Amino acid sequence: MMEFNIEVNSRTIAAEKGETILSALSKAGIAIPTLCNMKDLSPTGACRMCVVEVEGKPNLVPGCSFPVEENMSIKTHSPRVIRARKSLVELLLSNHPDDCLYCERNGNCELQRLAEELNVRERRIPGLKNSYKLDKSSAGIVRDQAKCILCGRCVRVCEELQCVASVDFLQRGSQTHIGTSFNKDLNFSSCIQCGQCLMACPTAALIEKVQFPELENQLHDPSKKVIVQYSPVTAYTIAEAFGLKPGKEIPAIIHSALKKIGFDTVYDSSMGNDVQIMEMAQELIERIKENKKLPVISSCCPSWVKYAEQFRPEILPLLSSCKSAQQIMGSLMKTYLNDHLQEDNRQIYSVSIMPCLSRKYESQRVEMTQKGVADIDNVITSRELIRLIRLNGINVQNLKADTPEPKASISSSVAYLMGNSGGLTESLIRTLHFLITRGELKEYSISKVRGNKDRKEFKVKIGDIEYGFAVMNGLTGIHSLLNELANGRNDIHFVEVMACRGGCIAGGGQPIHKVQDDQKARSKTLYELDERAAIRAAHKNPKVNEIYTNFLGEPMSEKCKSHLHTGFSKKEVLL
């Protein structure tokens, strides 16, 4: 690329031909505000918040979409620019609700932050308030159109990254708003519940459905025994939020915090991950022997499952019948792990704490029930747990590590790996190798499966056969792979699909931050924890082996199929 110099605020910086002003400034460490721009997506110039003054141009230009030119002279914070930005914020606030004090995003709202930075301290421009119905139809997402500023970020994430396109701009002029097909409630749309729109939203136009009142009622009901499982990914997100150093004591500290909140029994959901890998590995072996329903496609991501049910129902027979780790653990918590139910007359209320917003939707699926009883009764996210800890006045830094439940006191590092895209495949290969050869891999870490590429493919020789694996990091390009398989490609035996780029560490239930490095740091931490773990494969977990010996029998047994497996069906939605 051809490089040249441009002048910014009387400072000379390097720029490349073809890049935008915003890109060049960002590389030079010069910040200008923006509401509509998103990294790695084409610019729209919709919000105009990034306008700058360019010498020789009569009008201010949008930095996100205007290309740099050689010898260009730019002012990013001239009086004219600041006045324009301030006017834009005032216009956005002219019909915005005045409920910041109790708004979900108070203190973490980009519009609020811009108003503060630009010293907007009064409503100079009165506007007619829009009247919209609050959409609470979805399992995990609440839409408040009154707080939407039409930045379009949710539309672009849903269409360009998630390949779903469940929302778009509707109507024109002052009546423009964002909605679903035929302007129906979100529950009637093709939404896959991933929550990436919520993560992208700069205001509280999209928030998660919080179920604190119901949970509080259950915690204080003497007739209920409230049991909870928490994801190791959530545990380390909590450590990050409260300034704790990641380490092996973190789960035990979270265990202690949950006990203080009032949960009767606390489990680390890692055991569910280990059992899931055991089942999935055996399922893959059986399908390869029969040479039927190949490749096996992962089904542990509920957003991906819903996507497949809606858009590619022809591949449903290829999906693994194995439930997700959350649902497996939910089933075990209500059966094997609570073997003294006859002595305890209290009704079990099962709670799950996950980094993934779509787990709320998954727990409500009719397929995730046994004899009409749900495996999981309530799901809260990492964000909600942070609030719950603060609500109960718990000082996490002063907590002492609590003792884990005996039946689930040991776990492998599989759950750490599975927080990252590709981690499911890496964990599967470790156990698959053992089940086929009865020997361990020489090197557990598989570099080919790691990284941030949208699609990764590689081969691994196990015994005398070379097995093919594919990992889809997000849903971009999923149709290309599925079309290849439909057209006769047969060298892939297993496909991992995660709807959120990066995996569960980037799930829709994680804390909302502007900083892009959070995901990289979390990913690195989880890989380091795997390297340091004493047990790094599901089949080496003695507590998992106890479950199979004392309760489940062999992997893929009839009892396993009854408790740990499920089915999927085509879903008709408004497109």
C-alpha positions in Angstrom: 0.0 0.0 0.0 1.2 3.5 -0.8 1.9 5.6 2.3 1.9 9.4 2.6 1.7 12.0 5.3 -1.3 14.0 6.4 -1.5 16.8 9.0 -3.9 16.3 11.9 -4.2 19.1 14.5 -0.8 20.5 13.4 0.8 17.1 13.8 2.1 14.9 10.9 1.0 11.3 10.8 1.3 8.5 8.3 -1.7 7.3 6.3 -2.3 4.7 3.6 -4.0 5.3 0.3 -7.6 4.0 0.3 -8.1 4.1 4.1 -10.6 6.4 5.8 -9.8 9.4 8.0 -11.1 7.5 11.1 -8.9 4.5 10.4 -5.8 6.7 10.0 -6.5 8.6 13.1 -7.2 5.4 15.1 -3.8 4.0 14.1 -2.1 7.2 15.2 -3.9 7.1 18.6 -6.1 10.1 17.9 -9.7 9.5 19.1 -12.8 11.0 17.6 -16.3 10.0 18.7 -18.6 7.7 16.7 -21.9 5.9 17.3 -22.5 4.0 14.1 -19.1 2.8 13.1 -18.1 -0.8 13.8 -14.8 -2.5 13.5 -14.3 -4.7 10.4 -17.6 -3.6 8.9 -18.0 -1.2 6.0 -18.8 2.4 7.1 -22.3 3.9 6.8 -21.7 7.5 8.0 -25.2 7.4 9.6 -24.6 9.2 12.9 -22.2 11.9 11.6 -20.6 12.1 15.1 -17.2 11.5 13.6 -17.2 14.7 11.5 -14.0 16.6 11.1 -12.9 19.8 9.4 -10.7 19.3 6.3 -8.9 22.3 4.9 -10.4 23.3 1.5 -13.7 21.5 2.1 -16.7 23.8 2.6 -18.6 21.3 4.8 -17.6 19.0 7.6 -16.9 15.5 6.4 -17.6 12.1 8.2 -14.3 10.6 9.2 -15.6 7.0 9.0 -16.4 7.1 5.3 -14.2 9.9 3.9 -10.9 8.7 2.3 -7.6 10.2 3.2 -5.7 12.3 0.6 -2.1 13.2 0.3 -1.2 16.5 2.1 -4.6 16.6 3.7 -4.9 19.0 6.7 -7.5 18.0 9.3 -8.9 19.5 12.5 -10.6 17.0 14.8 -11.8 19.3 17.6 -12.1 22.7 16.1 -14.9 25.0 17.5 -17.0 24.3 14.4 -16.6 20.5 14.8 -17.4 20.5 18.5 -20.5 22.7 17.9 -21.7 20.2 15.2 -21.2 17.2 17.4 -22.9 18.9 20.3 -25.9 19.7 18.1 -26.1 16.1 17.0 -26.2 14.9 20.5 -28.8 17.4 21.4 -31.0 16.3 18.5 -30.6 12.7 19.7 -31.6 13.7 23.2 -34.6 15.8 22.0 -37.0 12.9 22.1 -35.0 10.5 24.2 -36.5 9.2 27.5 -35.3 11.0 30.7 -34.9 7.9 32.8 -31.1 7.7 33.1 -31.3 7.3 36.8 -32.8 3.8 36.6 -31.9 2.9 33.0 -30.2 -0.5 32.5 -27.2 1.2 30.8 -26.8 4.1 33.2 -23.0 4.7 33.5 -22.4 2.4 30.5 -24.3 4.3 27.8 -22.4 5.7 24.8 -25.0 8.5 24.3 -24.8 9.5 28.0 -21.0 9.5 27.7 -21.0 11.8 24.7 -23.5 14.2 26.4 -21.1 14.4 29.3 -18.0 14.9 27.1 -19.7 17.6 25.0 -21.1 19.3 28.1 -24.7 18.9 27.2 -26.5 19.9 30.4 -29.9 21.0 29.3 -32.6 20.2 26.7 -32.2 23.0 24.3 -34.2 21.3 21.5 -37.6 20.0 22.6 -38.8 17.1 20.6 -42.1 15.1 20.3 -41.7 11.9 22.3 -42.2 8.7 20.4 -44.6 6.2 21.9 -43.6 2.5 21.4 -44.7 -0.7 23.1 -42.0 -2.4 25.1 -41.3 -5.8 23.4 -40.8 -8.4 26.1 -41.8 -11.4 23.9 -38.3 -12.8 23.5 -36.8 -15.3 26.0 -33.7 -13.2 26.6 -33.9 -9.8 24.9 -36.1 -6.8 25.7 -36.6 -4.1 23.0 -37.3 -0.5 24.0 -37.7 1.5 20.7 -38.0 4.8 22.6 -34.3 4.6 23.4 -33.2 3.7 19.9 -31.0 6.3 18.2 -31.1 4.7 14.7 -27.3 4.1 14.6 -28.0 0.8 12.8 -25.4 -1.2 14.6 -27.9 -4.0 15.5 -29.0 -4.2 11.9 -25.5 -4.6 10.6 -24.4 -7.1 13.2 -27.5 -9.2 12.6 -27.1 -9.1 8.9 -23.4 -8.9 8.1 -21.9 -10.9 11.0 -24.6 -13.3 12.2 -26.2 -13.7 8.7 -29.7 -13.7 10.2 -31.2 -10.2 9.3 -34.0 -10.4 11.7 -34.2 -6.6 12.1 -34.0 -3.7 9.6 -35.0 -0.1 9.2 -38.8 0.3 8.7 -40.8 3.3 7.3 -39.3 6.7 6.4 -38.6 10.2 7.6 -39.6 11.0 11.2 -41.4 7.6 11.3 -38.2 5.6 10.7 -37.6 2.9 13.3 -35.9 -0.5 13.6 -38.1 -3.6 13.7 -38.7 -7.1 12.6 -40.5 -8.5 9.5 -44.1 -7.1 9.4 -43.1 -5.1 12.6 -44.0 -8.2 14.7 -42.6 -8.8 18.2 -39.1 -10.3 18.4 -40.4 -13.7 19.4 -42.1 -14.1 16.0 -38.9 -13.1 14.0 -35.9 -15.2 12.9 -33.9 -13.9 15.8 -31.5 -16.6 17.0 -31.1 -15.1 20.5 -27.3 -14.7 20.3 -27.5 -11.3 21.9 -24.8 -9.8 19.6 -27.2 -6.9 18.8 -27.5 -6.2 22.5 -23.7 -6.1 22.8 -23.5 -3.7 19.8 -26.3 -1.3 21.0 -24.9 2.0 22.4 -28.0 2.7 24.5 -30.6 0.6 26.3 -32.8 0.1 23.2 -31.8 -3.6 23.6 -31.3 -5.1 27.0 -31.5 -8.6 28.5 -34.6 -9.9 30.2 -33.7 -9.9 33.9 -35.4 -12.4 36.2 -34.2 -11.2 39.6 -37.6 -11.0 41.2 -38.4 -14.6 40.4 -35.0 -15.8 41.6 -35.2 -13.8 44.8 -38.6 -15.4 45.5 -37.2 -18.9 45.0 -34.1 -18.2 47.2 -36.3 -17.2 50.1 -39.0 -19.9 49.7 -38.4 -22.6 52.4 -40.2 -25.2 50.2 -37.6 -24.8 47.5 -34.1 -26.2 47.2 -32.3 -23.8 44.9 -29.3 -25.3 43.2 -27.0 -23.5 40.8 -24.3 -24.2 38.2 -21.9 -21.6 36.9 -19.7 -21.6 33.8 -15.9 -21.4 34.4 -16.0 -18.6 31.7 -18.3 -16.7 33.9 -16.1 -17.3 36.9 -13.2 -15.6 35.2 -15.3 -12.8 33.9 -16.3 -12.1 37.5 -12.7 -12.1 38.5 -12.0 -9.6 35.7 -14.9 -7.4 36.8 -13.8 -7.3 40.5 -10.1 -7.0 39.9 -9.1 -10.6 41.0 -6.1 -12.3 39.5 -7.2 -15.4 37.4 -6.1 -18.6 39.1 -7.4 -22.0 40.3 -8.9 -20.4 43.4 -11.4 -18.2 41.4 -14.1 -20.9 41.0 -14.0 -21.6 44.7 -14.4 -17.9 45.5 -17.4 -17.7 43.2 -18.7 -20.8 44.9 -18.5 -19.0 48.2 -20.2 -15.8 46.8 -23.1 -17.9 45.5 -23.5 -19.6 48.9 -23.7 -16.1 50.5 -26.3 -15.0 48.0 -28.5 -17.9 49.3 -28.1 -20.9 46.9 -28.4 -24.2 48.7 -26.0 -26.2 46.5 -23.4 -24.8 44.1 -21.8 -26.7 41.2 -19.1 -25.8 38.7 -20.7 -26.7 35.3 -17.3 -28.1 34.1 -18.6 -31.7 34.8 -21.3 -31.1 32.2 -18.6 -30.2 29.7 -16.7 -33.4 30.4 -19.8 -35.6 30.1 -20.7 -33.8 26.9 -17.3 -34.6 25.3 -17.6 -38.2 26.4 -21.0 -38.5 24.7 -20.1 -36.6 21.6 -16.9 -38.6 21.0 -18.8 -41.9 21.3 -21.5 -40.6 19.0 -19.0 -39.7 16.4 -17.3 -43.1 16.6 -20.7 -44.9 16.2 -21.7 -42.8 13.2 -18.3 -43.3 11.5 -18.6 -47.1 12.0 -22.1 -47.0 10.5 -21.0 -44.5 7.8 -24.3 -42.6 8.4 -25.2 -39.0 9.2 -21.8 -37.6 8.6 -20.3 -35.2 9.4 -21.4 -34.8 13.0 -22.2 -31.1 13.4 -22.0 -29.7 17.0 -25.2 -28.7 18.7 -23.9 -27.2 21.9 -24.6 -23.6 20.8 -28.4 -22.9 21.0 -28.2 -19.9 18.7 -26.6 -22.1 16.0 -29.2 -24.8 16.6 -32.0 -22.3 16.1 -30.3 -20.9 13.0 -30.1 -24.4 11.5 -33.7 -25.2 12.4 -34.9 -22.0 10.6 -32.6 -21.7 7.6 -31.0 -25.1 7.0 -33.5 -27.7 8.3 -32.1 -30.3 5.9 -28.9 -30.6 8.0 -30.8 -31.3 11.3 -30.1 -35.1 11.1 -26.4 -34.3 11.1 -26.5 -32.4 14.3 -25.2 -34.1 17.4 -28.1 -35.3 19.5 -26.0 -34.5 22.6 -27.4 -31.8 24.8 -25.3 -28.8 25.7 -23.2 -28.8 28.9 -25.7 -26.5 30.6 -28.6 -28.9 30.0 -26.5 -32.0 30.8 -25.5 -30.5 34.1 -29.1 -29.5 34.7 -30.3 -33.0 34.2 -27.6 -34.4 36.5 -28.3 -31.8 39.2 -31.9 -33.1 39.4 -31.0 -36.8 39.4 -27.6 -38.2 40.2 -26.1 -35.2 42.0 -29.2 -35.1 44.3 -29.5 -38.7 45.4 -31.1 -37.8 48.7 -34.3 -36.3 47.2 -36.5 -38.8 49.1 -35.2 -37.4 52.4 -35.5 -33.8 51.3 -39.1 -32.9 50.5 -38.2 -29.5 49.0 -38.8 -29.0 45.3 -35.7 -28.4 43.3 -35.3 -25.1 41.5 -32.3 -25.2 39.1 -30.4 -22.1 38.1 -27.6 -21.7 35.5 -25.1 -18.8 35.2 -23.7 -18.5 31.7 -21.8 -16.0 29.5 -24.3 -16.8 26.8 -27.7 -15.0 26.4 -29.2 -17.7 24.2 -29.0 -20.1 27.2 -32.2 -18.4 28.4 -33.9 -19.4 25.2 -32.4 -22.9 25.3 -33.7 -23.6 28.8 -37.3 -22.9 27.7 -37.2 -25.3 24.7 -39.7 -28.2 25.1 -37.0 -30.6 24.1 -35.1 -29.7 27.3 -37.6 -31.2 29.6 -38.1 -34.7 31.1 -41.6 -35.7 31.8 -42.7 -32.1 31.7 -40.0 -30.9 34.1 -37.3 -28.5 32.7 -33.6 -29.4 33.2 -33.0 -25.7 34.0 -35.6 -23.4 35.6 -33.8 -20.1 35.4 -30.7 -18.7 33.5 -28.8 -15.6 34.5 -25.9 -14.2 32.6 -22.4 -13.1 33.7 -23.7 -9.5 33.6 -26.6 -10.4 35.9 -24.3 -12.2 38.4 -22.1 -9.1 38.7 -25.2 -7.1 39.6 -26.5 -9.8 41.9 -23.1 -9.9 43.8 -23.3 -6.1 44.2 -26.9 -6.2 45.2 -26.1 -8.5 48.1 -23.2 -6.4 49.3 -20.7 -9.1 48.8 -17.0 -8.1 48.9 -15.6 -10.7 46.5 -12.0 -9.8 47.3 -12.4 -10.7 51.0 -14.1 -14.0 50.4 -12.5 -17.3 51.4 -12.6 -20.2 49.0 -15.4 -22.6 49.7 -15.4 -26.4 49.4 -16.9 -27.8 46.2 -19.7 -30.4 46.2 -18.0 -33.9 46.6 -19.7 -35.5 43.6 -18.5 -32.7 41.3 -15.4 -31.7 43.1 -13.0 -32.6 40.2 -13.1 -31.2 36.7 -10.8 -31.2 33.7 -9.7 -28.2 31.7 -12.2 -29.0 28.9 -14.6 -26.3 30.1 -11.8 -23.6 29.8 -11.1 -24.7 26.3 -14.7 -24.8 25.3 -15.1 -21.1 26.2 -13.0 -20.4 23.0 -14.0 -21.0 19.4 -12.3 -24.3 18.5 -12.1 -25.5 22.1 -14.9 -28.0 21.6 -13.0 -29.6 18.8 -9.7 -29.6 20.6 -11.3 -31.3 23.7 -13.1 -33.8 21.4 -9.9 -34.9 19.7 -8.2 -35.6 23.0 -10.9 -38.0 24.1 -11.6 -39.3 20.6 -8.0 -40.4 20.4 -8.2 -42.2 23.7 -11.5 -44.0 22.9 -10.1 -45.2 19.5 -6.5 -46.1 20.4 -6.7 -46.4 24.3 -3.6 -44.2 24.3 -3.1 -40.5 25.0 -2.2 -37.8 22.5 1.5 -37.0 22.6 0.7 -33.3 22.6 -2.7 -32.1 24.0 -2.5 -28.6 22.6 -3.6 -28.4 19.0 -2.5 -25.2 17.4 -4.4 -25.8 14.1 -7.7 -25.3 15.9 -6.8 -22.0 17.6 -6.9 -18.5 16.2 -9.5 -16.0 15.0 -10.1 -17.1 11.4 -13.8 -17.4 10.4 -13.2 -21.0 9.1 -10.5 -23.5 10.0 -10.0 -26.9 8.6 -7.4 -29.6 9.4 -6.8 -33.3 9.5 -5.7 -35.5 12.4 -4.5 -39.1 12.1 -6.0 -41.3 14.9 -5.0 -44.9 14.6 -5.1 -45.8 11.0 -7.6 -43.3 9.9 -7.2 -39.6 9.0 -10.1 -37.6 10.4 -11.2 -34.3 9.1 -12.4 -31.4 11.3 -13.8 -28.0 10.5 -14.4 -25.1 12.9 -16.7 -22.2 12.1 -15.9 -19.2 14.2 -19.2 -17.3 13.9 -21.8 -17.8 11.3 -20.2 -15.8 8.4 -19.6 -18.3 5.7 -21.6 -21.2 7.2 -23.7 -21.5 4.1 -20.5 -22.1 1.9 -19.4 -25.0 4.1 -22.9 -26.5 4.2 -23.3 -26.2 0.4 -20.0 -28.0 0.0 -21.2 -30.9 2.2 -24.5 -31.0 0.3 -22.6 -31.2 -3.0 -20.8 -34.4 -1.9 -17.8 -33.4 0.0 -17.0 -36.3 2.4 -13.6 -35.6 3.9 -14.9 -33.9 7.0 -16.0 -36.0 10.0 -16.8 -33.3 12.6 -17.9 -29.6 12.3 -17.9 -27.2 15.2 -20.1 -24.1 14.9 -20.3 -21.2 17.4 -22.7 -18.4 16.6 -20.6 -15.8 18.5 -17.2 -14.9 17.0 -14.5 -16.0 19.5 -16.9 -18.5 21.3 -18.6 -18.1 24.6 -16.0 -15.6 25.9 -17.7 -13.2 23.5 -21.2 -14.3 24.3 -24.2 -12.0 24.5 -24.3 -12.3 28.3 -20.8 -11.0 28.9 -20.1 -7.4 30.2 -20.6 -4.7 27.6 -17.3 -3.0 26.9 -16.0 -0.8 24.1 -12.5 -2.3 24.4 -11.8 -4.9 21.8 -8.8 -6.4 23.7 -11.1 -8.0 26.4 -11.8 -11.0 24.2 -8.1 -11.6 23.4 -7.2 -11.4 27.1 -9.9 -13.8 28.1 -9.0 -16.3 25.4 -5.3 -16.2 26.4 -6.2 -16.7 30.1 -8.4 -19.8 29.3 -5.6 -21.4 27.2 -3.1 -20.7 30.0 -5.4 -22.3 32.6 -5.6 -25.4 30.3 -1.8 -25.6 30.1 -1.5 -25.5 33.9 -4.4 -27.9 34.7 -3.7 -31.3 36.3 -6.5 -33.0 34.2 -6.7 -31.9 30.6 -9.1 -34.5 29.1 -12.7 -35.4 29.8 -12.0 -39.2 30.0 -9.4 -38.6 32.7 -11.8 -37.0 35.2 -12.4 -39.6 37.9 -15.7 -38.0 39.0 -17.0 -38.4 35.4 -16.0 -42.0 35.4 -17.9 -42.4 38.7 -21.1 -41.0 37.1 -20.9 -43.5 34.3 -20.1 -46.4 36.6 -22.8 -45.6 39.2 -25.5 -44.0 37.1 -25.3 -43.7 33.3 -23.6 -46.9 32.2 -21.5 -46.6 29.0 -21.5 -43.4 26.9 -24.5 -43.5 24.4 -26.3 -46.1 26.6 -30.1 -46.0 26.7 -29.9 -44.2 30.0 -27.6 -41.6 28.5 -29.9 -41.1 25.6 -32.8 -40.6 27.9 -31.1 -38.0 30.1 -28.4 -36.4 28.0 -29.6 -36.4 24.4 -32.4 -34.6 22.5 -33.7 -33.9 19.0 -34.4 -30.9 16.8 -37.1 -29.9 14.3 -37.7 -27.4 11.6 -39.0 -24.0 12.7 -41.2 -21.8 10.6 -40.6 -18.1 11.2 -41.5 -14.8 9.6 -38.5 -13.8 7.5 
